[in-house]
Amino acid sequence: MSSRPAIRDLELMLAATEWPDKPSVLQAGCGAESHVSLPEDFYSVGIDISEKQLARNDELSTKIVGDIVTYEYELEAYDLVICWNVLEHLERPEPALAGFARTVRPGGLIVLGAPNIRSLKTLATKFTPHSFHVFAIKHILGNKRAGTEDHGPFPTFLRKSMSPRALRDFARKKNLSPIFYREYDTMLLRLRERTRVLYQVYRGASRLLQAITLGSFGGAANSDYIMVLEKPEATRPAN
Ligand SMILES: C[S@@+](CC[C@H](N)C(=O)[O-])C[C@H]1O[C@@H](n2cnc3c(N)ncnc32)[C@H](O)[C@@H]1O
């Protein structure tokens, strides 16, 4: 289980869900590893645009090299779809989201984890070049492999259509129910582990931005969100 309370809550919710026999999960943009622990009996299919990332992943039963935006999703094929830290990398998140809604079974769940467009981390990411992201992850967060051999950071688009508000609109249109929502802060956690000074600077700047924008942007503990959408059970036709 994750040490992060928001992810742990999600994992507990997934563990408490009644799944059918031999449930299946599609990990969309699976990367090298999953950050959400699942009950053990899930059959796990991963799709990723990077062959190198897929090759590093040893948690999957089936691997697909493909683009989750253009992939032809099979109708109602999976009990669970997880798309974790990928929506921000899509130039057009909408077709991928529509694909998830198509491929999840009635009664199944779509788990979306992504950066929150309102947070300081995400605004800074959106308005700085990719080369700066590589620099920051390498030299501030200390990941020496950053930007090499398909290791992150990956180019980001951070479209409005992946914001929690847009996802709620999307859910309404597709008749999906948002059943779980949490915000948490990966940036503060990573900075606190790495350097106390930058942690304080980032926290102060986030609060200042929140005050200046009257709560519209910034704030602490909200750099990322988790949303779970449920597809309703098929309704039986009336006799
Ligand atoms: C930040 S990583 C997240 C990986 C994994 N989901 C996780 O939680 O660690 C983003 C992943 O999305 C993949 N990706 C980016 N755009 C994609 C696309 N259009 N189709 C499929 N995968 C994509 C990248 O190759 C990368 O493995």
The ligand as a Gaussian input file, in Angstrom:
#p B3LYP/6-31G(d) Opt

LIG

0 1
 C        4.733000      10.006000     -16.160000
 S        4.705000       8.454000     -16.964000
 C        3.509000       7.597000     -15.985000
 C        3.691000       6.116000     -16.045000
 C        2.829000       5.312000     -15.092000
 N        1.427000       5.419000     -15.396000
 C        3.101000       5.736000     -13.662000
 O        2.165000       6.033000     -12.927000
 O        4.271000       5.762000     -13.281000
 C        3.814000       8.802000     -18.443000
 C        3.734000       7.599000     -19.362000
 O        2.781000       7.877000     -20.380000
 C        3.281000       7.393000     -21.595000
 N        2.588000       8.106000     -22.667000
 C        2.669000       9.414000     -22.994000
 N        1.869000       9.704000     -24.021000
 C        1.237000       8.536000     -24.358000
 C        0.290000       8.176000     -25.353000
 N       -0.206000       9.079000     -26.199000
 N       -0.121000       6.885000     -25.412000
 C        0.376000       5.965000     -24.564000
 N        1.282000       6.245000     -23.594000
 C        1.708000       7.514000     -23.496000
 C        4.780000       7.650000     -21.516000
 O        5.513000       6.863000     -22.424000
 C        5.047000       7.284000     -20.071000
 O        5.364000       5.941000     -19.905000

